[in-house]
Amino acid sequence: MAEVKLTQVNKRYGTVHAVHDVDLTVNDEEFVVLVGPSGCGKSTTLRMVAGLEEISGGTIEIGGRVVNDLPPRDRDIAMVFQNYALYQHMTVYDNLAFGLRNRKVPEETIRKEIDRAATILSIQPLMGRKPKQLSGGQQQRVALGRCIVRNPAVFLFDEPLSNLDAKLRVQMRTEIKELHQRLKTTTIYVTHDQVEAMTLGDRIVVMKDGLVQQIGTPLQLYRTPANRFVAGFLGSPAMNFVPVTVAQGKAGGLVLSGFGPDIAMPEAMASALAGQVGQSVVMGMRPEHLVLGEESGDHVIRLDGTIVLTEQLGAQQLVEVKIGDHSVMAAGVDPDLHLRGGEAGRFSIAIDRVHLFAAGDNGAVLWSAGSGGAAAPLRHVS
C-alpha cells in the first residue's frame, strides 16, 4: 500500500491540452474517485498513473518514488479495465496465475495467492471455467482476483461496471466497497456515474475539460459545491437552476428578483453579493429540498406554481412544477398523493438549502448556506 501524488501533471496530444495541471494526493489506504463527463480527462489521468500514457509535464509519485519514466510493470499497481481483458482461451485459474507466472513466482505461492483471492471473491467453483462460460459479474470478479493475487500497492479501476446491467452494477459496487474495506489497498477509481462516485469514494475529484473542478468528500461536494458544474453534476435528480437578479428592494436592502416574490437577503448574503447589484446570478435548489406544501420554520421561501407532470417511482414521486417562466423538479413527494398536471401547488424551500452561483455554466459559488452562510432568514417582500 502507498500514497499516490500527482504534481502539476499535464497531458497534451499535439495541440489538444487534455489534462491541465492536476495536483492530487491520494493517501495511503484511501479510495478516491475521478468523476466527470466523457472527455473530461479522468481516464487519461488514470492511465498516466498506470504508465499506459506518457505525461507531458509534472510528476507522479507512488509510495514516495517518482515513476514518470517507469514502465507499468515496475510501478507496483494493478488495473481493472472496462472490458476486463481476460484471456479467453485460459481457465479462470490460469487467468489469475498468468501475471504471477510471468514474474517467475513459484507455483506453490501462486496457488496460495489464488486460493486467498478466490475465497475473498467467492469464485472457488469457477476455477476450471473459461471466460465465455461466465456471467458479466463473474468475469468482473475474476478481473478483481487478478489484481488481488499481485498484492499491489495501488488498485486502479477504469469504469469497471459500465458493461453491467443496473442490478448487477449495484451488487458489484457493494462488493468493490467491501473489498476495499477488507484489503485497505490505496485505490483510484474512474467513473462517469455520479452515484458510483458518491457511494464508493472517500473523496471525489470532479473533472471537466481536463481541469479539476473540486476535490472533497461526497458530502462536502454535495453540500458546498465550488461552482455550478459540480452542483449540477452531483445529485440525482440534478439540481434545479433558476436565473435571478440581485436588486435593490423597495423597503431597502438587497433582494433576489425574477423567481416568484422578491426575496429579501439576510445581512450576510447581502454582504457577499454586494458587488452583484443589477447582475444576473443563478439560484440552485436540489429537488429533494423543494417541498410540496408549507415547509415549517421562519427561514423559508414559498413558491406558488402549476404541476406539469409526475413520475411515480414507488418509494417516492417526482413532480415537475412550473413557477413563473421556469420549470423545476421536486423529489421525495409522497407517492400516495394523486397529483395531476395543471393543478396548482405551493412549494417551499428552507434558506439553508439554497445556493447562489455566478452566471454561466461554470459559474463560481457566490453563496452556499452549507458553508455557514445561513445565519439569518430569507423572507418574502410583499
N, C-alpha and C positions, 0 to 999 in steps of 0.2 A: 504494500500500500504506500501511496506517496501523494505529495502535493503537486498540482499542475499549475504552472504560472505562465501566462501569456503577457508579454510586454510590448506594446506598440506593434502588434502583429498586423501585417498588411498582405494582401494578395491582389496582384494585377494580372490580367490576361490581355497583353497588348495595351490598348488604350482604355480598357474596361477596368475600373477600380472596384473589385468585387468585395473586398473586406477592408475596412478603414480603421487603423489604429486601435485594435482591440486590446484592452487591458482587463485581464481577468485572472483571479486566483481561485482555484478550486482546492479547498482544504482537504487534508488527509481524511479519508472515510466519508467525504461529503458526496451527495448526489445533486448534481447541477444539471438543469435542463436548458438547452438552447432552443428557443421557440420563435417562430415568425412565419410570414407567408413565403410562398415559393420564390426563390431568387434573392432572399434576404442575406445569404452568406453563411447560414448556420451549418450546413453540411460541409461547405468549403473549409470553415474554421475547424470542424471536427477532423476532416481529412488532413489538414495541416498538422494537427496534434498527432495524428496517427503516422505521419510521414508519407502519406499517399499523395500529397500535394506539397511542392516546394513553396516556402514562404518567400514573399518579395521584400520583406523587411520586418525587423523586430526580432524578438527572442522567445523561444518556447523552452521551458524547463519542466522536467519530470523528476520528482524526487531530488530537487536541488541540482540536477545535472542538465546542462544545455544540450538539447537534442536536435538542434537545427539541421545538422549535417548527418545525423544517424539514420540508417535505413529502418523501416518499420520493425524488423525482427529484433533489433537491438534496443528498442525503446521500452520494453517490458510492458506492453499493452496488449489487450485482446479486444477484437472488434466484432460486433454483430451487425450484419448488413440487412437491408430491406428484403433482399431475396434469399437470405440465409446462407447461400453459397456452399451448399452441401455437395459432396461428390456422389453422383447418382449411382455409380457402379459399385460403391462400397457399402458395407453394412454400417449400422449406427455405431457399433463398437469400433470399426476401422476409421470412421469419420472422426470419432473422438480421439483415437490414438494417432492419427496422421501427423499432426504437428509435433507431438512428442517424439515420435519415431524419427522425424527429420532432424530433431535435435539430439539424436542418439541416446535418448533416455532408456534405461534398462526396462525390459518388458515387465518385470515384477512391479516396478514403480508405476509404470503405465497402468497396469491392472488395478493397483490400489487407487490411483487417482481417478480412473474411470468409475470404479465402484463407489467412491465418495461422491462424485458428481451425479451418478445415476440415482443414488439414494436421496440426495438433496432434491433432485428434479422429478423423482418417481418415474424414471424411464427404464428401470431394470428389464421389464418384459420386452422392450423394443430392440435389444442389443443385436439380434440376428436379422432384423428387417433392413430393407433398403429405403432410401428417402421416398420413392414413389409409392411405397406402402404405408406412408404416414400421413396423418392429417396435418393441416396447417399449424395447429397448436403443438402437435408432437414434433414437427420439424423445428419450430421455434425453440422448444426445449432442448433439442439436440444442438442447435446453434449456441444456446446458452451453455450447455455442457462442454462444448469445445473450448469455450472461454475459461470455464471453471477449472478444467484439468491443467491449464497452464499456470495457475496461481499467479496471475499478472499483478502488477502494481496498480493498473488502471483499466477499467472497463470503458469501452466506447460503443455507444448504440446509435446507429443511423436509421431513424424511422423504422424500428423493427416490427411494429404492429400494423403498419399501413396496409398489408395484404390480407389481414384477417377480417372476418365479419364482426359486426358490432358486439355481439355477445362474447365472442372469444377475445376480442380486444380488452374488454373489461376484466375477464378472467386472467389473461396474461399480464395485464397491468398490475393486478394484485400480486401475482407470482413474482414479478420482477421486483416489486417493492419489498416483499418478504425475503427474497433472495439477498437484496442489499442489506436488509436489517440483520440477516444471518452472517453474511460474509464481510460486511463493512468495507468493501473494496471501493476506493475512490472511483466515481462514475460520472461520465459526461454523456448526456442523452439528448439526441436531436429529434424534434417532432414539429409538425405544423399544427398539431391538435392542442388547443389551449387547455382542454380538460385533462389530457395526459400530463401536461406541464404542471398544472395546479395540484394534481393528486400525487405525482411522483417526486417532484423536486423539493430538496431542502431549500434551494434557491433557484430562481429563474432568471435567465438572461434573455430579454426581449430584443430582437434584431429587426431592422428594416433597412433595405437598400445598402447592406454591408456595414451599417452603423449600429452599435449597441445603443438602444434607447433607454434601458433601465435595467438594473440588477437589484434583486431583493428577494425576500421570502414571498411565497404565494400571497399571504395576507397583506404584506406591505404593498405589493403591486396592485392588488385588488382595491385596497382602501385608499392608497395615496399614489395614484399613477402620476408619472412625471409629465406626461403630455397626453394629448387626445388620442394618439395612435395606441399607446399602451392601454388607456382606459377602454377603448373600443375593442381591442384585440382580446383582452382577458375578461371573462364573464360570459355566461350563456343563460338567456338571450343577451345580445350585446347591449351595451349602454345606450340609452337614448341621448341624442344630442339636439339641442334646440338653440338657434341664434337668438340672442337678446342684446339689448343696447344698454350701456351704462349711461344714465341720465341724471340730471338734477331733478329731485322731487318737488312737487308743488308746495309741500309743507316743509321743505328744507331737507338737506341730506341727499344721499345718492340712492337711486332706485335701479332695479332691473326692469326694463320695459320690453313689451313685444310678445309676451307669452302669458296670457291671462292678465289678471290685475297687476298693476305695478307692484313690485316687491321692494320694500324699504330695506336697505342694507344695514346690518349691525355695524357698530363702530369699527371693529377690527377688519371686517370685509371692506368697508368703505375706504379705510386707510390703505388696504392692499390694492384697491382698484382706483385710487385717486387719480392716477395718470391715464386712466382709460375713459374719462368722461367724453361722451359723444362717439365712442368707438363701439363697434360690434364685437361681442365676445360670445362664447358658446357655453351654455349650461348643460351639464351632464347629469343624468339621473338613471340609476340602474333599475331595470324593470322590476326586480324583486323588492325594491324600496318604494315603488309607487303603489300606494294602497287604494283599493276601491272603498269609497266611503270616507268617513272622518277619521284621520289619524289623531290619536289622543295627544294632549300636550299643547303648550303655548307656542312652541317653536315649529310651526307647520305652515307650509304653502298649500293652499287649497285651489284646485283647478276644476272647472266645470267643462265637460266635453260630451262628445257623442260617440257611442260604441260603434266601431266599424265592423269588427268580426271577432270571433272567439276560436281558440284552439283547445280542444279537450284532451288532456294528457293523462287523465285518470287520477293521479295524486294531486294535480293542480290544473288550473285553467289559465291559459294565456289570453289576454284581452288587448286588442288594438283599439286605441281610442284617438279620436281627432279633437284636438284642443286648438281652437283658432284655425290657423292655416297649417298646423303641424300634426303629424301622426306619431304617437308614441306607444310603446308596448308596456303593459303591466303584467307581472308574473305572480304566481302564488295565490291567484284568486280562487276562492272556494269552488271546487268542481261541481258542487250541488246547486250553485246559483245558475238559474236559467236566464242567461243574458242574450239579447238579440241585437242584431245590427240596427242602427237607427235610434236605439234607446238613449236617453240622456243619462249621464252618470257623473258623480263627483269623485274626483281622485285627489289624494293628498300625499305629501312627502315631507318628512321631517328635515329641517335645515341641516342636521348633522349627516345627511346623506347626499348633499348636493356638492358638485364640483363645477368650477368655472375655468375655462381654457381660453387662451388667445385664439383669434380667428385662424382658420386654416386647418388642413387635415392633420398636421403635426404640431398644432398649437401647444405651447407650454402651459402647464397648470398655473393659474393665477391665484386660485383659492381652492383649498381642499379641506373640508371640515374634518376629515380623518386625520389630518396632520396637526390638529389642535386649533382650528380656526372657528369653532362654533360656540364661543363663549356667550354670545348674545343672540337673541331670537331674530328671525326674519318675520315681518308682519306685512299684511296687505295694506296698501294705501287706498282709502276709499275716495 
